[in-house]
Amino acid sequence: MATENNNIVNYSDDNIKTLDGVEHIRLRPGMYIGTLGNGDDPADGIYVLLKEVVDNSIDEFSAGFGKQIQISVEEKEVTVRDFGRGIPLNSVVKAVSILNTGGKYDSKGYKKSVGLNGVGLKAVNALSSHFFVEAYRDGMSSYAEFSAGKLLDSGMRETKEKNGTFVKFIPDENLFVGYSYRIEFVESMIKNYSYLKKGLTLNLNGTPYKSENGLLDLLNDKMSEEPQYPPIHLVGEDIEIVITHGNSYGENITSFVNGQNTRDGGTHLAAVREAVSKTLKEFYKTYAKKDFAPEDIRQGIIGAISIQIQEPIFANQAKTKLGSPYMWNQLIEKEDGTQTYDVGPTVRSFVNDFVKTNLDNYLHMHKEIIPVLQAKIVSSEKERQEISSIQKKTKERNKRTSVYNKKLRDCKYHYKDKLPAAKEELRDLTSIFITEGDSASGTITKARNAETQAVFSLRGKPINSYKESRKKIAENEELNLLINALGLEEDIDDLRYNKIIIATDADDDGMHIRMLVLTFFMKYHPDLIRRGHLYILQTPLFRVKNKNEVIYCYNQDEKEKAIQKLKGKVEITRFKGLGEISWDEFTGFIGKDMRLDKVRLSDEESIADIMEFYMGENTYERQMFISGNLRSAQELEDVNI
């Protein structure tokens, strides 16, 4: 029998516990809503909670009930009122507090719903310090009030309210520490709902959002550049697509499933990319006797796809990536009592068939688009071939001079024989630090987890990509080697690391280098930003310690709090560069608690305008920005204790 001295406790029936109601959601919130966060990222949990509530109202509209949804976000309190059928009155408490309870499992009440797992409102209830729901049906209402998933009050009463459901909640600050809603993220979510549900009015804090032209309105609203040709808008049963081409690099196709914004794509996004490439390739083979490569066809494409699927399968609880291989996959009971599955067409074949027929027909009906689109593809093809030739020559030269090996310290993930059999599970953990100079590079290299973290060392300041052609970029040894290290010579799908982390010093030069690297990615590889791969590393500016404890501080406020906590005589060290931090200290800053700022690029933002402001000729304005936003400008003044 193990003893307490070995820190092992008895394992008996007393250790077996059953969590009732929504307790498990509070215990493991990440399983249900993904990242908790504080509201600084549109994928943070507080937005997922709002989305779960609105999704139910959207499902009511899709089923033919209620043409308006009222939403308010005031500081930390959120309310949603729809005018659908309302939750059945005797099931209100169960519907929001008992897992696997819902009205969407048999696909009769909700044919093409987002929320099919019986978790949505339960998660909102469980993760809110205050949660109130009231359903209105034919002059009667049923209400329930909860705190952290625990029922406080419930009952029924007469009402003059129109049929529908009202939900009010306040996310729990014990879980979402220091959170606040960023209204621009909420507004973007509500706009997307309006584009996808023509005829529905969503009222956010008194402002109505309604779309008459669906995804065509979305594309026209989000385009920050003049399109090469009028957008092609294709609408069919359970599918809507809109596409055009711009002058920017990369691809920018927004995707939706049953009204859900699938930011991370999935089977439908892969299908439309393939379908558009294949259809245009075959069209121009016949029409112009040209055989274009898919990557040239998609270069600069802007668009959106929305499909409706029965009982969709998502790759994560946040529902940002579609995993469904089929348009439907339903269990059917036969008359003889046996069961079978009714499997619909694959998402891939459904999208391909739709695009092949409708896009081809559209081009034959709008022949003025054909030469414009062809010229765009030819231009992309010519540029790609030139760049490919330059990169190939540069790569061979660098191999001969061993420059490549000196600049990249790769991770073991890319050397299959150096990792255990479960190596593929590490794919999402892979990252590469882009550093400046040998000192910082050496520090991070010693401190990193060599299995999944790589390091690429820049030599001084890279060129300003905003002012240079893609050909000039390819001829630049520094950036060419970076492209090669990342695996971006041909397609973003070949990206070798899940996270690209810019790690520069917290001074003027470091800020400038960071902006130059950001400009490079923003202009020539914007998809990396849109897909959430680009980050900026936060490193401590101060070390505050006494004889018993050491606290690392990332800003002035943290430093002051550390001084108050440690009291007495403290020693303060300020770090001006990454190279000043010893590698053993640095291990803690790039481990599991690593602080990263995700670089975001919304659909509405103009890349050209952003680059013009930061990297154009407005030197004075840019310098003022650096001075006003440099994290260490004030902190690095002499400290008087």
N, C-alpha and C positions, 0 to 999 in steps of 0.2 A: 504494500500500500504506500502510495506517495505521501510525503510529509509536507507540511506548510513551509518548512525551511527550503524546499525545492521550488516554492512558489507554484505548486500544482494543487488544485482543489479537486475534491471528489466530484465525479460526474455521475449524477443519479437522476431519478425521475423528477426531482425538484428543479433540475436545470432546464427541463423541457417546458417551454412557455408558448401559449397561443395568444397572439395579439389580436384583440377585438377591434372591429370597426376600422378606423383610419389610423390606428396607432402605428402600423408599419410604415405608413407614408411619412409620418413625422420622424420615425427612426431612420429611414433610408430615403430621404426626399429626392436624391439624385437619380434613383431608379425610375421615378415617376415624372420629373420635370427637367431633368438634366442639371445644368449648372445653377446654383443658387444666385450668386452674384449680388451686386449692389445697384444694378440698374444702368451701369455705364455701357453695357453691351446689349444690343437688341435681342440676343439669345438668352439673356438672364431670366431667371425663374419668375420674377414678378410680371414679366410680359407674357410668359407661358400661362400664368394663372388667369390673366385677363383674356387671353386667347381662348382658353378652355371654356370660359363663360360665354364669350361672344360666339364661339363655334356652335354651341347649343341653339342660340338664337338664329344663327345662319341656317342651321339644319331645319328649323321650323319654317323659315322663308322658302327654302328649297322644296319643302314638302307642300308648299302652297298656302302657308298661314303667316300673316303679318308682313306688312310692307315697310315697317319702320323699326329701327332699333335705336334707343337712346342710351348714350354712354357718357359718363362723367368721370374725370380723374382730377381730384382736388387733393393735392399733397399726397397723402398716403391712402386716402379712401377712394375706392372705386365702386361705381354703381352701373348696372346694366339692366335695362328694361326693354323687353320685347313684347310684341302683341300677337304671339302665336297662340297655340291651344292651351298653354300652361301645363305644368306638371300635374298629372292626375292627383287630386287632392289628398287621397288616402296614402299616397306613396311619396310625399314630399320629403319626410325625414329619411326614409330608406334611400331615396334617390341621391341624397347628398352625403350620406354617412356610412352606407354599407357597401363594401367593395363588391364588384361583379353584379351590381344591381343597375339595370337600365332598360330602356325601351328600344334598343337598337340592335339587339343580337340576332333577331330573325329576319332582318332586312325588310320587314313589312311596313313598319312605321317610318323608317328612314332608309330609302333605297341607296343613296349615295352620300353617306355622312362622313364627316371627319372623325368624330368622337365615337368609336365603336367599342371601346374597351371597358366601359363602365367605371372609369377612373376619374374623368375630368373634374366634375364638381366636387367629388370626394377629396381630390388633391387640393383644390382651392379651400375647401372647408378645413381640412387637416392642417394646412400651412398658414392659416390666417388667425391672428389674435382675436378678431371679431368677424363673424360670418352670419349674414341674415339672408333668408330666402323666403319669398312669398309667391304663391301661385294663385292666379285669379281664374275662376271658371264659373260662368253663368250666375253671377251675383253672389258667389261664395269664394272665400279665400282660405288657404291653408298656409301657415307660416311656421318657421322654425329659426331659432337663434342658437349659435354655437360659439365656443371659444376654444381654439386649438383642437377642434374636432369633437369637443365635449358638448352635449346638448344642454342648453340652459333653459330654454322655454320653447313651447310649441302649442299650436291650437288652431281652431277654425273660427271664422267670423264672416258676417255679411259684408259685402263691399259693393261699391258703385264703379269700381275700376273695370276697364275693358279687359277681356281675356288676355292672358299672357303670363310672363314670369318676371319677377324683380329680384335681383341679387345685389347685395352690398357686402364688401369685404375689405379688410385691412390686413395686408401681409404681415406675418409675425416678424418683428424686428429681432427677435432672438435667433431667427434662422437667416433672414435676409439683413445682415448687419449693415447699418448705415445706409440703407437703400433710399432711393428716390426715383420717381418716374421721370423719364425724359420725354416730354410731350412730342418731340419730333419723331421718336420711335413709335409711339402710339398712333400718331397721325399717319405715318407710313403704313402701318398695319391696317388702319381703317380705310385708307385710300384703296389698298389692294382688295379688300373685301368689296368695295363699291364697284371696282372694275370687273370683278368676277361675277357679280350678282346684279345684272341689269334690272332696273326697276326697284331695287332696294335702296332706301334712304337710311344712312347711318349718321346720326347726329352726335358729334363729339364736342362736349362743352359748349353747346349752342351753335356750332358750325355744322351745316349739313353737307354730306358727301354723297353724290349720286352720279352714276355713269350711264350714258345712253348708248355708247359704242363699245363697251367692253374693253378688251385688250388693246384695241386701237387707241382708246383714250389713254391707257396706261403708257403705251409706247410714245405717243406724242407728248405726254407730260414729262416723261423721264429723259427723253433725248436732249442732250446738251449740245448737239452739233446738227448741222443740216444733213439730212439723209441723202444718199446718192440718188434715190428714186422714191416715189411715194410708197409708204408701207404696204405690203401685201397682207391682206386680212382674210383668213380662211376660217369659216365657221361650219361645223357639222354637229351631228348628234354626239354628245359626250366629249367633244374636242373643239378647241379654238386655238388658232395659231396666228401670230402676226410677226412679220420679219421685214427687215430692210438692211442696208449696209451703210456704214459711216466711214470716216477716214481714220478713226482711231485703230489701235492695234488690239489684238485679242478677240474674244467672243464675249458677248453680254446678253445671254438668254435667261430671262427670269422664268421660273417654272412653278406651277401650282397643281395640286390634286384636291378635288372636291372643295375648292376655296382655300386650301391650306398652302401657304407660301413655303415651298420646299427649297430653302436656301442652299441646301447641300445636294440638290439634284436628285438623281436616282434613275430608275429604268426609263421613265418618260423623257427625261432630258437627254439621256444617251440615245434614245430612239429618235428624237427629233433632230439631233445633230447628224446622226447617220442618214436619216431620211432626206433631209434637205441636201446634204452632200451628194447622196446617191442620185436623187432626182435631177439636180442641176447638172451633174456629171453626164448622165444619160441624155439629157436634153441637148446639151451643147455638143455632144458626140454626133448627134443626128443633125442638129441645126447648123453647126459651124465646123463640123469635123475636127473638133478640139477635144483633147482628153485631159481634163484638169484634175489636179490632185485635191483630195478633200480638204486639206489644210488651207489651200489657196482659196477654195470656195467659201470657207467659213471665216477667213480673216476679215475682221472688221464687222462681222454680222451683229446686228442688234435685234432683239426680239423677245417673244414670250410665248409660252405654251400653257394651256390649262386643259386638264382632262378630268372626266368624272369616272370613278371606279366604284364598283360595289365591294364593300368590305375591304378597303385598302390595307395593305401591310406596310408599316413604316419600319425603317431600320433603327429608329430610336424613339424613346417616349416623347421627345420634343417634336416629333413628326416633321423633321426638316429634310428627310431623305426617303424617297419612295423605294420600297423593296419588292413590291408586288410584281411578279412575272406575268400575271394574267389580268385581264379586264374584270373578270369575276371568277370566283371559284366557290360554288355553293354546294352544300350538302343537301341532296334531294332524297326524300323518302318515296319509294315505289309503292304501288298498290299492294304488292305481296308482302310489304313490311320490311323489305331489304333497303339498304341505303347505298347511294352512289354519289359521285361528285359531278356537278355540271360545270365543266371547265370552259371558259370563254377563250377568245383569241388572246395571244400574248400581247403585252403592251407594245412590244417592238413591231409585231406584224400589223397591229391596229394603226399605229402612228404611221408606219411606212406606207400602208395601203392608202390611207387618207391623204398624205402629202404627195405621193406619187400621182394620184388622180387629180387632185385639186390644184396643186402648184403647177403641174404641167398644163392643165386647162387655163389657168390664170395667165401664164406667159403667152399662150397662143391668142388669148383675148386682149392682152395688153402688150402688143409687140414693141411699143416704144421703150419698154423696160429692158428688152433683150440686149441691145448693144451697150447700154449703160452698165448693166450688170457684168457683161462680158469684159468690158474695159477694166472694171474693178478687179476681176479675177485675174486677168492677164497681168495687171500691174503688181498684184500680190505674188503671182508666180515668178515674175522676173526678179523682184526684190528677194524672194526666198532663195532662188537659185544663186544669186550673187552672194548673199550672206552665207549660204551653205558652203560655197567654194572658199570664201575667205576664212570661215571658221575651221574648215578642214585643214587648210594650209597652216593656220596659226596653231592648231592643236598638234599637228605633226612637229612643228618647230619647237613648241614648248616641251613636247615629250623628249626631244633630242637634248634639250638644254636642262631638263629636269626642273624647270620652273614650276610646273604643275604640282609636282610632289612636295615642293617646298611651301607652297601656298595653302594647300589643302591637307588638313589632318582628318582623314575620313573616320567614320565610326565603323565598328565591327559588323553592324547590321549588313553592310554592303560587301562583307567578306563571309559568305555563307558557311565556310568551314570553321569559322571562329565563334559561331554561336550555336546554342543548343537547338534541338529539333523544333522547338516552339518559336523560332525566330520571327515568323511572319506575324505573330501576335504583337511584336514590337514596332510594327510599321507606323502606327499612329503616334508612337513615342519619339520617333526620329526627329532630330532638329539639327540645324547648322547655325553657328554663330558667325556673323560677319564682323570682324574686328579690324582695328586700325593699329598697325605697327607691330613690331616683334614683341614688345614688352607685354602688351595686353593679350596678344595671341598666345604667348608662352604661359601667362597666368591661367587663362581659360583652358588651355590644353591640359595643363597639369590637374586642374580642378574638375574637369568634365567627367561624365560617365561615358567611357570610351565605347560602350556597347551601342549607345543610341545617339550620342552627341558628337557632331563634327565641328571643325573650326576652319574658317577661311580667313586668311590674313590679307588685308588691303595694304598697298604701299602708298601712303600719303592720300591726297584727295583725288577721287576719280573725276573724270571729265563731266562737265555739265551736259547731261543727255538731252535736256530740253532744247539746246541750241544745235545739236548734232543729228545727222541723218542716221538711219539704222545701219547703213554701210559703214559709216565712220565708227559707230559703236562696235561693230563686228571686228574692225581693224584694231581696236583698242585692246592691248594685251590684257590689262587688268580686268575689264568687264567681260572680255571673251572667256577668260579663265573662270570667272564667276558663273557665266552661263553654262559652261561645260560642267563645272562642279555641281550645279543644281540639276543638270539633266534637261535643260530647256532648249536645246538646239532645235527641236522639231515640234514637240507638242507638250502642253502643260500636263497632260496625263502621265508624262514620263518623269515628272518631278520626283527627285530622289529623297526629299525630306518633307515631313508633314509641317514643320514649323521652320520658318526662316527668321532668324532673330538678329536684328541690328544691334550691335554692342559697341557704342562709342563713348568717349569721355564726356563728362558733364561740364564742358567749357565751350567757348565760342567755336574753336576748331572742331570739336566733337559734334556740336550741333550742325555745323556747316556740312561736315562729312555725312552725317545722318540724312540731311536734306538732299544731298547729291545722290545718295543711294536710293532714297525714297523716290526721287524724280525718275531715276532709271527704271524702277519697277512700275511706277505709275504710267509712264509713257509707253514702254515696250512690253510690259507684262502685267497689265491691270487685272487680268483674271486671277492672279495670285492674291491680290488684295480682296477682290470680290468673293473668292472662295475661302477667305479667312486664314491664309497661310503666313502672312507677314506680321511681325511683332517687333516691338522695341523693348530692349532689356532695361529694367530699372535696377540700378545698383546703389548701395548706400553712399550717402555723402558724409556721414559722420559715424565715428565709433565713440561711444560714451561708456566709460568703465570705472569701476572702483576695484578694491581688492577682491571682492567676492563675485562680481557679475559684470558681463559685457553686453551692451545693447547697441545694435546697429540701427541707424536712423536714416530714412530716405528723404526727409525734408525738415524744415526748421521746427515745425510743430512737434514732430516726433522727438527731435533733439531736446526741446524744452521739457517734454513729458518725461524723457529718460533722466534728465538732470534732477527733476523733482522726485522721481521714483528712487533713484540711487542715493540722493541727498549727500551731505557731507562733502568730502574732497573727492572730486571726480577728474578723470583725465579725458580730454576730448581730442580726437584725431579727426582731421578733415581730409577727405580723399579728393584730389583734383583729377586723377586719372586712374584707369583700371589697373595700370601697372603698379600703382602704389599699394594695392591690396594684395596681400600674400595669397598664394594659391590655396593653402589650406583653409584660409578664411573664405575665399571665393567659392569653395565647394558648397557652402550653405546658401549661396546666393543664386546658384543655377541648379539646385536640386528640386525636390518635389514642391517646395514652397517658393519657387522662383516667381518674382514679380514681373509680369509682362503687360505691356500696353498693346492691345491689338490695333493694327492700322486698319481703319474702315474707310470705305468709299461707297457712299450711297448712290442709288441710281440717278438721283436728281442733280448730283454735283457734276460740274463741268471740269474734266481733267485739264483741258486747255487753260481754263481760267485759273485753276489752282496753281498750275505750273508757271503761268505768266506772273502771278503775284509773287510766288516764292523764289522763282529762278529766272525771271525775266530781267528787264532793264531797270525796274524800280528798286534800285540798290538801297536807297534811304529807307523806304518802307520795309524792305526785307530786313535791314539791320535793326530797325525799331522792333520788328516782330521778334527777332532773336533775343534782343535785350530784354524785351518784356516777358518772354516765355522761357528763357533759360532757367532751368530748375535750380542751378547752383549759383546764380548771379548774386542773390542776397545771402544765401546760406554760407557762401565761401568767404564772406568778409571776416576780418579778425574777430575771434570770439573773446569776449570779456566776461569772465566768470567772477 
